[in-house]
Amino acid sequence: MTRRTGWLLLSLGLVLAIGAGALVYIILQQQSEAATRAARAQAAAELAQQVQTVPLPVAARALEPGRPLTTEDVVLKDFPVDLVPASAVTSTVDLESRVLIRSVGEGETIQRSVLLGESGTTLSQQIRQGYVLFAFPVVDLMSQSDLVQDGDRIDLFLTVPVTTPDGSTAGRVSALTLQNIEVFKVLRPTDEEGNPGAATALLCSMQPADAVMLKFIKDSGGTIDFALRSPLDVDPFTAPPVNDGDLNARYLTSQ
């Protein structure tokens, strides 16, 4: 073997040794990375098993206020139970046909405070569209006796003097006027300790035209009484007005 051949063989051996070492390093590095990925995947799986999630409805797109929600406006998204906002709506059923009072961004949970009619919102945000709230002072025995409660329905009876075209008084008349008025809230002042006192006014939810009539009745100077009606009676009652002549004819005139 010549010296040249020896050097070639030695160089080839070194190259092979270096290549083998590099190959072993690469294989070990790949195995290490694979082991790391497997460990991370296992840790993530274990963490996912430990963290409980719940599906919540979120905005499928940016939602603007003022129109009823539909099924296309919301999608379900998994949230960790510990991260669910306390006031978030948790059921899509609770959102059907509800109206937003503020914008909701895409992917955001829908808070009850942004829904029209929810408690905790400002009073104006709880008024139904097309309605107003009219405060009527407590002036009759029914209201003063605390028999009327929030959400009740009442009818208004009015007794007023009847005047002739020349301005003279021609007796009195009693009539059933506004019917099925919704008592949105009974207003009661509170003392320093927060205890409610006697009712001072009925906050009535009604359409503007009825509110105008209610104001006119309030300012008429007649005698006003409310009657409590059953929630099953939603249709108007028929009750003709009664005047002094009707009373005399029915009860005071001898047969």
Buried (B, 14 or more C-beta within 10 A) or exposed (E): EEEEEEEEEEEEEEEEEEEEEEEEEEEEEEEEEEEEEEEEEEEEEEEEEEEEBBEBBBBBEEBEEEEEBEEEBBBEBEBEEEEBBEEBBBEBEEBEEBBBBBEBEEEBBBBBBBBBEBEEBEEEBBBBEEBBBBEBEBBBEBBEEEEBEEEBBBBBBBBBEEEEEEEEEBBBBBBBBBBBBBBBBBBBEEEEEEEEEEBEBBBBBBEEEBBEBBEEBBEEEBEBBBBBBEEEEEEEEEEEEBBBEBBEEEEEEEE
